[in-house]
């Protein structure tokens, strides 16, 4: 990435490119998706991919530098998947919190997305919603825009900015927080590996999971459940369960990051010099999230009179 820096790509290049992407999305791609639905989404992915290629040609940045692809290592693939699991749980918790305060908007959005994905055969939907974003959207975000942000130098700042941009890219205020979290993690993986294979794997798996779940519901005949999601509410107990699950996130992020960074097999998981501090911080975060989840779980039972009556009847 040092070569990219020497070519003096600037953050404003990335911002202008992102604004251009969004302008094309709202003027052309939105119509295509409205008119042709899933096939319009496929056209959208191809359009933004071509725009990323044109950017590289106009700025005279070699493709292999802007879109670095190398043979992946098994350890880093496992690290990427572990980071995906951790980020996915965190995103679910964030979505649950948003859905608790704005149930109609959040659950309605999820319902619309599910119905949208199952409107074509599974194989077609998998290519359009999982494989194509893993290539096309990553070329835009982890290819063009991230490399433009490298002059910011501070890794945490680049990750933060890229998360915000990825959240805005999805043009949905109700999904901004979870998509921003995922965008930040994708950018962190790219910065650590300098290999687009890993964020592509992350992105593909992340999109494939809700797609497969939607088709499983459809096959089970639960189309009414998908369609009625916008009318549901998010119980506090459900939010609490997500937060309890997120107690595993600190250690998941740490071990996933370790696998990404490990070049020497003899490298210690917890370096001796910082072992006590690292384990203490991770344990405190884990215990804190777990306790918050338990407290909210109990509060949710006490506040939900119908659930409380069901529990009391089952204990008799």
N, C-alpha and C positions, 0 to 999 in steps of 0.2 A: 504493500500500500504506500510505501515511501515514494515510489515512482509516480503514483497518482498525485501525491502532494506536490512533487516537483513540477507537475504540469499545471499546478495552481488552479485546480477546481476550487471554487469558493462556495460557502454556504448559500449565498444568494443565488448561485446557479441552481442549486437543489430546490430552493423555495420557488423560483420562477418555473422550473420544470414541473414541480408539484402543482402549482396553480394552473399551468397549462393542461396537465393531466385532468384536473378537476373540471376545467372549462370544457374540455372535450367530453368528459363524462356526462355533465349536465346538459349539454347541447346535442350530443350525438348518441352516446352509449345508453343514456336513460331511455331515449326513444326506442332504440334497438331492443332493450330488455322488455320494455312495455309491449312492443309489437311482436317480438319473436320469443319472448320469455327466456328459457334456458339457452336457446341457440343465440339469442341476443347477448346473453352473458358470455358465451364462448367468443362472440365477435368482439366484445369489450376487452377480454383478456388478450386477444390477438392485437387489437389496436394499441393498447398500452405497451405491449411487448415491442411492437414496431417503433413506437415513439422512443423507447429506451435505446433501440439500435440506432435510430436517427440521431439521438443525442450524442452517442459515442462517435458517430461519423462526423457530425458537425464540430464537436469539440476536439476531434482528432486524438481521441484516447483509444489505445489498442483494446480490442475486445477482451483479450485474455487478462488484461489488467483490471478492467472495469467489471468483468464477470468471471472472476477466477474459479476454475473448476479443476479439481485434482482428485486423485483416487482417495476415497475415504478410508479411515482406519476403523476397525471394529470397536475399539474402546471409545472413540469419539462418537460413533453412531449410538452406542449405548448411552453415552453421556447426553447426547442430544435428545434421545427418547426419555431419559430421566428428567431432563429439564422441561420437556414438553408435558410430562405427567404433572410435574410441580406447577408449571405455569397454568395448565388447564384447570387444576383444582383451584388455584388462586383466582382465575377468571370466573369459574363457577361461583365461588364465594362472592366475588364482586357483582356478578349478575344477580345472584340471590338477594343481595342487599338492595340493589336498584329495583328489582322486581317487588320487593316488600313495600317500598314506598310508592312505586309507580307500576302496579300489577298489570293494568290494562295495556299500557304502552309497551312494557317489556315483554310480557307473555304473548301479546298480540303480534309483536315483531317476530318473536321466535316461531310462532304458529305460521305466520306468512312465509317465513324462510323455509320451514319444513314442507309446506304445501308446494312451494316453488320448486324445491329440489326433487320431489317425487313426481313431478309432472312429466318426466321422461323416463325411459328404462334405466335401471340401476347402472349398467355399464357406461351409458352415455353420461349420466349424471356424475359418475365417479371421475370420468375424464375432465368434465367441465368444471366441477366444483372442488376437486382435490388436486388432480395432476396439473391442470393448466394454471391455477393460481400459484402453485408451488414453483412454477417456472416463470410465468409472465409477471406476476406481482413481485416476486423476489428480484427479477431483473430491474424493476422500477425502484423498489425500496432498498434492498440490500446491495443492488448494483449501482444505479445512478445516484440516488439521493444520499445514501450512506457515504459514498466516496466523496460527495460534495461537502459533507459535514466533517470530514477528517481534520480540516484546519482548526476546528474547535479544540482539538487535542485531548481534552479531558474525556476519558472513556465514559464516565457516568453521565456527562452532559450530552454526549452524542447519543447514548442509549435513551436518555430522557426525551430529547428532541425527536428522535426517530419513533419513539412510542407515541408521542402526541400526533405526529404526522400520520402514522398508521391508523390511529383512532379516527382522525379527521377524514382519512381516505374513504372509510366505510360510510360516511355521510349519514350516520344514525346516532343522534345524541344519546339514545337509551343504551346503545351498545358501545359507546365511546370508551368507557373505563375498561371493560374486559378486552376489547381489541387493542387498546393502548398498551395494556400489560403484555399481551402476546407480541405486539410489535417491538416492545422494548427487549423482550427475551430473544426474539429472532435477531435483532441487531447485536445484542451481546454475543450470541453464538457466532455471528459473522465476524465480529471484531476479534474474537479469540482464535478462530480457525482460519480466517482469510480463505475460505472455501465455500462456495455457494451450495455445494451438495448438502451440507448439514442444515441450513435454514430451509432448503427446499424439502428435505425429509420432514422436518418439524411442521412446516406449513401444510404439506400433503396429509400427514397423519391427523393434524388438528382439524382439517376440513372433512376428512373421511369419517371420523367418529360420529359426529351428529348426522351425517348423511346416512350411514348404515343404521343408526338408531331410528331415523325417520322411516326408512324402508322396512325395518322390523315391525314398527307400529302399523304401517300400512298393510303388511302381510298378515298381521294378527287381526286385521279388521278394525283397528282403532282409529279410523279416519275421523270419527266424531270427536275423539279426544284431541286430535290435532287441530281440528277446526274450532273447537270450543276453548282452546287454551287462552284466547284473549279475554274470555269471560271469567277465568279463574282468578284466585288471589293466591299470593305467596304466603303460606303460614310462617310465623316466626320460628316454629320448630324446624322447618325445612332450612331456613337461613342458618339456624344454629348447627344443623348437621353439616352444612357446607363449611362452616367455620371450624368445626371440630376436625373435619377432614383436612383442612388447610394447616392444621398443626404439624402435618408431615412435610409441609412445603420448605421450611428452613433447611432441614437436613437434606431434602431432595435436591434443592438448589445447590447446596454445598458439594454433595457427592457428584452431581452432574457436572458442575464446574470443574471439579477435580479431574474427572475423566477427560474433559476437553483440554485441560492444560497439561496433563501428564505426558511427558515425553520420555521420562526415565522410569522404568518399572519399579525401580528401587525407591522412588520418591514416596515419602511418608504421606499417608492420608491427612494426618494432623501433625504438622511439623512441631518438633519438640519446643522450639522457642515460643510459639504462640498457642500451643495445645490447650492449656488451661483456659486461656481467654476465649479461644474459638469455641470450645465445647460449652463453656459457660453461656456465651451469647446465644448459641444455637438452642441450648436446652431451655434458657429463659424464654426465648421467642416461642418455642414449641409449647412449653407449659402455659404461657400466657394465652396463646390462641386457643388451646384446649380448654382452659378455665373459662374464657369468655364464651366459648361455644356451649359449655355445660350450663353456665348461668342463663344464657339466652334460651337454651332448650327447656330448662325448668320454668323460666318465665313464660315461654310460649305455651306450655301445658297449662299453667295457672290462668293465663289470659284467654285461652280458647276453651270456653265452657263446654262446647260440644265434644271436643277431644277429651276433656277432663271427665265428662260423664261416661264416655266409652271406656276409659281406663278404669274408672271406679266399678262399672258393671263387670268388666273382665276379671276384676280381682275378687268378686263375690263368689 
